[in-house]
Amino acid sequence: MSSLQYVYNHGTVVNALQCYDDLVAVGGAHTLSVLQVDNTGWVEVASFFLGTPVVALAFSPSTISPTQDKTNWTVQLAVACADGHIRRLTQTASEALPDIALVSDGASTHHGPVTSLAFSGASAGRYLASASLDRTLLVWDLESLPAPCSPYPTQFAHPLLSVSSHPKMAEFVVADDAGSVFLFDWANTGRAPVQLVDPRALADARTGARAGIGSAAWKPTDRDCVGATFGSRWVIWHLSHGGAGGGKPVLSGNGFLEGGHRLRWSPSDPNLFAISTLSPAQGATIQIFNTSFPGAAPSVVALDRRPNRVHDFDFLAGLGLAVAVGRRVHFVPLTQEVAAI
């Protein structure tokens, strides 16, 4: 088990978290904070008061960390909030005050809770996708901001749990609560989403079973690789094996018996991915897997006892994990034992 390094207290329950290089966005009950993290601690580089809980967030590829440019850094994100609105948040080194732009107005937004956001990797922050339990994926062109945007909608058969993108691809990967994963080329309006097939999930769907929770994520170091967690299982597809026309998984295994919630890939170690669960049965726990040893037991990072649970987590490039538990974010280094599972 990994030892705890340090903890950030947000002050309110952290509902959503995402990392980008050495930055961590932490979304709470009314404020989103962006931290710059290194091996010794953290410093807050931006804070956005929203007045409503953050339910989903995504870093824009336009973000430039202060580590990369101390005088011209930019922090930009999109957030979905409990009030039903999606906002774009921007803080630059040259401006004292942040910019908060409303992406959606009351007429053009979702008619159900937003579950996930992702920027198109090939758009330099122009196109944003939002997935919702209303079974709709909306793609927003943010070029019209600060005027509200008009989205491009796509209907799916089941409520959507997550949307993910690859840093160098225009397409999105979408997961629904029936355990289906789709590769969606939103810019090609004549092309239907391509389904990635997991035989177990299809069998469960035929019996009326639903994954309920789960997510899919595009591997940042491999544009042909997609991973997902549904129920107690994790699944990995490689598009070069069987093509993108419904290829079957190349790897699969068991995760949390209580059901996986979030799957994240390591941006610095191509073999590692991790899974969390919303269940407090095992306390606040992360399972880390190595694709080089798919049959091996996962390394377990246990942060707190039940009834505490992991709300969200992500990999910090080259540093370890950022894990939201209640009001706190735990920064956990990856030990050599984890890397060599």
C-alpha positions in Angstrom: 0.0 0.0 0.0 1.2 3.5 -0.9 2.0 5.9 2.0 0.3 9.2 2.2 2.3 12.2 1.2 0.1 15.3 1.9 -3.5 16.4 2.0 -5.3 19.5 0.7 -8.5 20.5 2.5 -11.0 22.2 0.1 -13.4 23.2 2.8 -16.5 21.6 1.1 -17.2 18.2 -0.2 -15.2 17.6 -3.5 -17.5 16.4 -6.2 -15.2 16.4 -9.2 -11.5 16.4 -9.8 -9.2 16.3 -12.8 -5.5 16.7 -13.4 -3.6 18.4 -16.3 0.2 18.1 -16.3 1.0 19.4 -12.7 -2.3 21.1 -12.2 -5.3 19.7 -10.3 -8.8 21.2 -10.6 -10.9 20.6 -7.5 -14.7 21.2 -7.7 -16.6 21.7 -4.5 -20.0 22.9 -3.3 -19.6 26.5 -4.6 -16.0 27.0 -5.6 -13.5 25.5 -8.1 -9.9 25.7 -7.1 -6.9 24.9 -9.4 -3.7 23.8 -7.6 -0.2 23.5 -9.0 1.4 20.5 -7.4 5.0 19.2 -7.0 6.7 16.7 -4.7 6.7 19.0 -1.7 3.3 20.6 -1.7 0.8 22.7 -3.6 0.0 26.3 -4.4 -3.4 27.7 -5.6 -3.0 29.3 -9.0 -6.7 30.0 -9.6 -10.1 30.1 -7.8 -13.5 30.5 -9.3 -16.6 31.2 -7.2 -19.6 29.7 -8.8 -22.2 29.7 -6.1 -23.4 26.2 -7.0 -21.9 22.7 -6.7 -19.6 21.4 -9.5 -20.8 18.1 -10.8 -18.3 17.6 -13.8 -15.3 19.3 -15.1 -12.7 19.2 -17.9 -9.4 21.0 -18.6 -9.2 22.8 -21.9 -6.1 21.9 -24.1 -5.5 25.7 -24.2 -4.2 25.4 -20.6 -0.6 26.3 -20.0 0.8 25.6 -16.6 2.9 28.2 -14.8 5.7 25.5 -14.8 5.7 25.8 -18.6 5.5 29.6 -18.8 5.8 31.7 -15.7 4.7 34.9 -17.3 2.1 33.8 -19.8 0.3 30.9 -18.2 -3.4 30.2 -18.8 -5.8 28.0 -16.8 -9.0 27.2 -18.7 -11.7 24.6 -17.9 -15.3 23.8 -18.5 -17.6 22.9 -15.6 -21.1 21.6 -15.3 -22.9 22.7 -12.2 -25.9 21.6 -10.2 -27.9 24.6 -11.4 -28.0 22.9 -14.9 -25.6 25.3 -16.5 -22.2 24.7 -18.2 -19.6 27.4 -17.8 -16.1 28.0 -19.2 -13.6 29.3 -16.7 -10.4 31.2 -17.6 -7.6 32.7 -15.5 -4.5 34.1 -17.1 -1.2 35.4 -15.7 -2.0 38.9 -17.1 -5.5 39.3 -15.6 -6.2 39.8 -11.9 -9.8 38.5 -12.1 -11.0 35.3 -13.6 -13.4 35.1 -16.5 -16.6 33.0 -16.2 -18.6 32.6 -19.4 -22.0 30.8 -19.6 -21.8 28.2 -22.3 -25.5 27.1 -22.1 -28.7 29.0 -21.6 -31.9 27.5 -20.3 -33.3 26.5 -23.7 -30.3 24.8 -25.2 -28.9 22.8 -22.3 -29.5 19.2 -21.2 -32.8 18.0 -19.7 -31.1 15.8 -17.2 -28.0 15.8 -15.0 -24.7 16.2 -16.8 -22.4 13.3 -15.9 -19.2 14.1 -17.8 -17.4 16.8 -19.9 -14.5 16.5 -22.4 -12.8 18.8 -24.9 -12.0 17.6 -28.4 -8.3 16.9 -28.4 -7.8 18.3 -31.9 -9.7 21.6 -31.4 -7.4 23.7 -29.2 -10.2 24.2 -26.7 -12.9 25.2 -29.2 -15.2 22.1 -29.1 -16.6 20.7 -25.8 -18.8 17.6 -25.4 -21.2 17.1 -22.5 -22.8 13.7 -21.6 -26.0 13.4 -19.7 -28.5 11.0 -18.2 -31.0 12.5 -20.7 -29.3 10.1 -23.2 -27.9 13.0 -25.2 -24.4 14.0 -26.1 -24.1 17.7 -26.9 -21.1 19.2 -28.7 -20.6 22.9 -28.1 -18.7 25.3 -30.3 -17.2 27.8 -27.8 -16.1 30.2 -30.5 -19.2 32.3 -30.0 -18.5 33.0 -26.3 -19.3 35.2 -24.4 -22.7 34.8 -26.2 -24.4 31.4 -25.3 -23.5 28.6 -27.6 -25.8 26.4 -29.8 -24.9 22.7 -29.4 -24.9 19.9 -31.9 -27.0 17.1 -30.3 -26.7 13.3 -30.7 -29.3 10.9 -29.1 -28.2 7.6 -27.7 -30.4 4.7 -26.6 -29.4 4.8 -22.9 -28.4 7.3 -20.3 -24.8 8.4 -20.7 -22.2 7.9 -18.0 -19.1 9.4 -19.4 -17.4 11.1 -22.4 -13.7 11.0 -23.0 -11.3 12.3 -25.7 -7.7 11.7 -26.9 -5.2 14.6 -26.9 -4.7 14.2 -30.7 -8.1 13.0 -31.9 -11.3 14.8 -32.8 -13.6 11.9 -31.9 -15.1 11.1 -28.5 -15.5 7.9 -26.6 -18.9 7.6 -24.9 -20.1 5.1 -22.3 -23.8 4.4 -21.4 -25.4 2.7 -18.4 -26.1 -0.5 -20.3 -22.4 -1.2 -20.5 -21.9 0.0 -24.1 -19.0 2.0 -25.4 -19.1 4.1 -28.6 -16.4 5.7 -30.7 -18.2 8.8 -31.9 -16.9 11.0 -34.8 -19.1 14.0 -34.2 -17.7 16.0 -37.1 -18.8 13.4 -39.6 -22.6 13.8 -39.5 -23.2 10.9 -41.9 -21.4 8.4 -39.8 -23.1 6.5 -36.9 -21.2 5.9 -33.7 -19.2 2.7 -33.7 -19.9 0.4 -30.8 -17.1 -1.4 -29.0 -18.4 -4.8 -27.9 -18.0 -6.5 -24.5 -19.8 -9.9 -24.8 -20.4 -9.9 -21.0 -22.1 -6.5 -21.1 -24.2 -7.5 -24.0 -25.4 -10.6 -22.2 -26.3 -8.6 -19.1 -28.2 -6.1 -21.2 -30.3 -8.9 -22.8 -31.4 -10.0 -19.3 -32.3 -6.4 -18.4 -29.3 -5.8 -16.2 -27.7 -2.3 -16.2 -24.2 -1.3 -15.2 -25.7 1.8 -13.5 -22.3 3.3 -12.9 -19.1 3.2 -14.8 -17.0 5.1 -17.3 -14.7 4.7 -20.3 -11.4 6.5 -21.0 -9.2 6.9 -24.0 -5.6 6.0 -23.3 -3.5 9.2 -23.7 -0.4 7.4 -24.8 -2.2 5.2 -27.4 -4.9 6.5 -29.8 -6.0 2.9 -30.5 -6.6 1.9 -26.9 -9.8 2.4 -24.8 -10.5 1.2 -21.3 -13.8 1.0 -19.4 -15.2 -0.2 -16.1 -18.8 -1.5 -15.7 -20.1 -3.3 -12.7 -17.3 -5.4 -11.2 -15.3 -5.7 -14.4 -12.8 -3.7 -16.4 -12.4 -4.1 -20.1 -9.8 -2.9 -22.6 -10.1 -2.7 -26.4 -7.4 -2.1 -29.0 -8.8 -0.8 -32.3 -6.0 -2.5 -34.2 -7.4 -5.9 -33.0 -10.5 -6.5 -35.1 -10.7 -2.9 -36.2 -13.1 -0.3 -35.0 -16.1 -2.1 -36.3 -17.2 -3.6 -33.0 -13.9 -5.2 -32.0 -14.0 -7.4 -28.9 -11.8 -6.7 -25.8 -8.1 -7.7 -25.8 -8.0 -7.6 -22.0 -10.5 -7.9 -19.2 -10.6 -8.6 -15.5 -12.2 -8.1 -12.2 -12.2 -4.9 -10.2 -14.4 -3.8 -7.3 -17.1 -6.3 -6.5 -19.3 -3.4 -5.5 -19.0 -1.8 -9.0 -16.4 0.4 -10.5 -17.1 4.1 -11.0 -14.1 5.8 -12.6 -11.3 4.4 -14.8 -8.2 6.6 -15.3 -5.0 5.9 -17.4 -1.6 7.0 -16.2 -0.2 9.7 -18.6 3.4 8.9 -17.7 3.4 5.0 -17.4 1.6 3.5 -20.4 1.0 0.2 -18.6 -0.9 1.6 -15.6 -4.6 2.3 -15.1 -6.6 2.7 -11.9 -10.3 2.2 -10.9 -12.3 3.7 -8.1 -15.7 2.8 -6.7 -18.5 4.9 -5.1 -19.3 2.2 -2.6 -17.9 2.8 0.9 -17.8 -1.0 1.6 -14.0 -1.0 1.4 -13.5 2.5 2.5 -11.8 5.1 0.3 -9.8 2.8 -1.9 -8.2 2.8 -5.4 -7.1 -0.3 -7.3 -4.2 0.1 -9.7 -3.6 -2.4 -12.5 -0.7 -3.1 -14.9 -1.6 -4.2 -18.4 1.7 -6.1 -18.7 0.4 -8.4 -16.0 -3.4 -8.5 -16.5 -3.9 -11.6 -14.4 -2.1 -10.2 -11.3 -3.9 -8.8 -8.3 -4.2 -5.0 -8.3 -2.1 -2.8 -6.0 -4.5 -1.3 -3.5 -4.2 2.3 -2.2 -6.3 2.6 0.9 -6.8 6.2 2.1 -9.6 6.1 4.7 -11.9 3.7 6.5 -15.6 3.3 5.7 -18.0 5.0 5.6 -15.6 7.3 3.6 -15.4 6.7 -0.1 -13.5 8.1 -3.2 -15.6 10.8 -4.9 -13.1 11.2 -7.8 -9.4 10.8 -8.6 -6.8 11.2 -11.4 -3.2 10.6 -12.2 -0.7 13.5 -11.8 1.9 13.2 -14.5 5.1 11.8 -13.0 3.9 12.4 -9.5 1.3 9.9 -8.4 -2.4 10.2 -7.7 -4.8 12.9 -6.6 -7.8 11.4 -4.8 -10.9 13.2 -3.5 -12.3 11.8 -0.3 -14.9 14.0 1.4 -13.6 17.6 1.7 -10.0 16.5 1.2 -7.7 15.7 -1.7 -5.0 13.1 -0.9 -1.8 13.4 -3.0 -0.3 9.9 -3.1 3.0 8.9 -4.7 3.2 5.7 -6.7 5.7 3.4 -5.2 8.1 1.2 -7.2 6.0 -1.8 -6.1 3.0 -0.3 -7.9 4.9 0.3 -11.1 6.1 -3.3 -11.1 2.8 -5.1 -10.3 
